[in-house]
Amino acid sequence: MHYLAFFGSVFIALFLVVDVVTNLPIYLSLTQKYSVKERKGIAQKALWVALGIQLLFVIFGNYIFAYLNIQFYSFSIAGGILLSIVAMEMLFGRKTRTEYHETEQDKEREDITVVPLAIPLHTGPASIVTGMILFGKAGTWGLKSVFIIATICVYLVSMLILLKSDFIFRVFKPLGMKVITRVMGLILLTLAVQFVVNGIKEALNL
């Protein structure tokens, strides 16, 4: 597989699943009592933590699956089903059960960097499953390196979006953000279907 094509597929898939656009309103509401400088610090720390956890689970998760003798095509199908649920809820404007709900917020919690901003908003079951599937398809160390670089780029771009969140939200307004979320949900649903199809093909070939 060509390195550039693999980079693009990893970046697009993970960016859609991390879904920083949908997380913008929650991030703004959770950090509204802080100064601009403090909000930027929270965003940077949260995304670095999320990146570290994502890579940790993705890289070592495959070894765990190998130890448990779980076939990759089974994981691909399961991952596709999970992503389809997330995508459908994005399309219909509902929060997924794996995401953080504002009504569950502990109002006395001062440090929101790790929970919920890093986990599960920017690194959760959907992003980990997607990452493990794509990382499993990287057959060479070169492709594995490309995967890591693409993952880092996804979280850096997400961090930049959070840092510019005030401006972005003013430009697109709530309606625009909803439209973007629906479009991203449709693309993610297509990706989920492809995961399931690929898994079935691999199972039938075996």
C-alpha positions in Angstrom: 0.0 0.0 0.0 1.3 3.4 -0.9 2.4 5.4 2.1 0.6 8.6 1.1 -2.7 6.8 0.4 -2.4 4.9 3.8 -1.7 8.2 5.6 -4.8 9.8 4.0 -7.0 6.9 4.9 -5.8 6.8 8.5 -6.1 10.6 8.9 -9.6 10.8 7.5 -10.9 7.8 9.5 -9.5 8.9 12.8 -10.4 12.5 12.4 -14.0 11.6 11.7 -14.1 9.3 14.8 -12.3 11.7 17.1 -15.0 14.2 16.0 -13.5 17.3 17.5 -16.2 19.4 15.7 -19.0 17.8 17.7 -17.0 18.2 20.9 -16.5 21.9 20.4 -19.7 23.0 22.2 -19.0 20.7 25.2 -15.4 22.0 25.4 -16.6 25.6 25.4 -19.2 25.0 28.0 -16.8 23.1 30.3 -14.1 25.8 30.1 -16.2 29.0 29.9 -15.2 30.0 33.5 -11.5 29.9 32.6 -9.5 32.6 30.9 -8.4 32.3 27.3 -4.9 31.3 28.4 -6.2 28.7 30.8 -8.5 27.3 28.1 -5.7 26.9 25.7 -3.6 25.1 28.4 -6.5 22.7 29.1 -7.0 22.0 25.4 -3.3 21.3 24.8 -2.9 19.0 27.8 -6.2 17.1 27.1 -5.2 16.4 23.5 -1.7 15.2 24.5 -3.2 12.9 27.1 -5.8 11.6 24.5 -3.0 11.0 22.0 -0.9 9.0 24.4 -3.8 6.8 25.5 -4.9 6.3 21.8 -1.5 5.1 20.8 -1.0 2.9 23.9 -4.2 1.0 23.3 -3.8 0.7 19.5 -0.2 -0.6 19.5 -0.6 -3.0 22.4 -4.2 -3.9 21.8 -3.3 -6.0 18.8 -0.9 -8.1 20.9 -3.7 -8.7 23.4 -6.0 -9.9 20.6 -3.3 -12.2 19.3 -2.9 -13.7 22.8 -6.6 -14.2 23.1 -6.7 -15.8 19.6 -9.3 -13.3 18.3 -9.4 -13.3 14.5 -8.9 -9.9 12.9 -11.9 -10.2 10.6 -14.1 -10.6 13.7 -12.7 -7.4 15.2 -13.2 -5.6 11.9 -16.9 -6.6 11.8 -17.4 -5.7 15.4 -15.7 -2.4 14.9 -17.8 -1.6 11.9 -21.0 -2.3 13.9 -19.8 0.0 16.7 -18.9 2.8 14.3 -22.3 2.5 12.5 -24.0 3.1 15.8 -21.9 6.2 16.5 -22.5 7.4 12.9 -26.3 6.9 13.1 -26.4 8.9 16.3 -24.4 11.7 14.7 -26.8 11.7 11.7 -29.8 12.0 14.0 -28.2 14.5 16.4 -28.0 12.2 19.4 -25.1 11.9 21.8 -23.6 8.4 21.8 -23.6 6.3 24.9 -19.8 6.1 24.8 -19.6 9.9 25.0 -19.8 12.3 27.9 -23.2 13.9 28.7 -23.2 17.3 30.2 -26.0 16.3 32.6 -23.5 13.9 34.2 -20.9 16.5 34.9 -19.6 16.7 38.4 -19.9 20.4 38.9 -17.3 20.4 41.7 -14.6 18.8 39.6 -11.8 21.3 39.0 -9.6 19.3 36.7 -11.6 18.4 33.5 -8.5 17.8 31.4 -8.4 14.0 31.6 -12.1 13.3 32.1 -14.1 14.1 30.1 -12.0 16.1 27.6 -9.3 13.5 27.0 -11.4 10.5 27.8 -13.9 9.7 26.4 -14.5 12.9 24.2 -11.3 12.6 22.1 -10.2 9.1 22.8 -12.9 6.6 23.3 -14.1 3.1 22.2 -14.8 4.2 18.6 -11.4 5.9 18.1 -9.5 2.9 19.7 -11.4 0.3 17.6 -10.8 2.3 14.4 -7.1 2.7 15.2 -6.6 -1.0 16.0 -8.3 -2.0 12.7 -6.1 0.4 10.7 -3.0 -0.4 12.6 -3.6 -4.2 12.0 -3.6 -3.5 8.3 -0.2 -1.9 8.4 1.9 -4.9 7.5 5.3 -3.3 7.5 7.2 -1.1 10.0 7.1 1.7 7.4 3.3 1.6 7.3 3.2 1.4 11.1 5.3 4.5 11.3 3.0 6.2 8.8 0.0 5.3 11.0 1.7 6.8 14.1 2.5 10.0 12.2 -1.1 10.2 10.8 -2.5 9.7 14.3 -0.3 12.4 15.8 -1.4 14.8 12.9 -5.1 14.1 13.7 -4.7 15.1 17.4 -2.5 18.1 16.5 -5.2 19.4 14.1 -7.9 18.7 16.7 -5.8 20.6 19.2 -5.6 23.5 16.7 -9.4 23.5 16.3 -9.9 23.6 20.0 -7.4 26.5 20.4 -9.4 28.4 17.7 -12.8 27.2 19.0 -14.2 30.6 19.9 -13.6 31.9 16.4 -14.9 28.8 14.7 -18.1 28.7 16.7 -18.8 32.3 16.0 -18.3 31.7 12.2 -20.3 28.6 11.8 -22.9 29.2 14.6 -24.8 26.2 16.1 -26.7 25.5 12.9 -23.6 25.2 10.8 -22.0 23.0 13.4 -25.0 20.7 13.2 -24.8 20.5 9.4 -21.1 19.6 9.6 -21.8 16.9 12.2 -24.5 15.3 10.0 -22.1 15.2 7.0 -19.4 13.7 9.1 -21.8 11.1 10.4 -22.7 10.1 6.8 -19.1 9.7 5.9 -18.4 7.7 9.1 -21.4 5.4 8.4 -19.9 4.6 4.9 -16.6 3.8 6.6 -18.3 1.5 9.1 -20.1 -0.4 6.3 -16.7 -0.8 4.5 -15.2 -2.3 7.7 -18.0 -4.8 7.9 -17.7 -5.7 4.2 -13.9 -6.2 4.5 -14.3 -8.4 7.6 -16.9 -10.6 5.8 -14.7 -10.9 2.8 -11.7 -12.0 4.9 -13.9 -14.5 6.8 -15.2 -16.0 3.5 -11.7 -16.2 2.0 -10.5 -18.2 5.0 
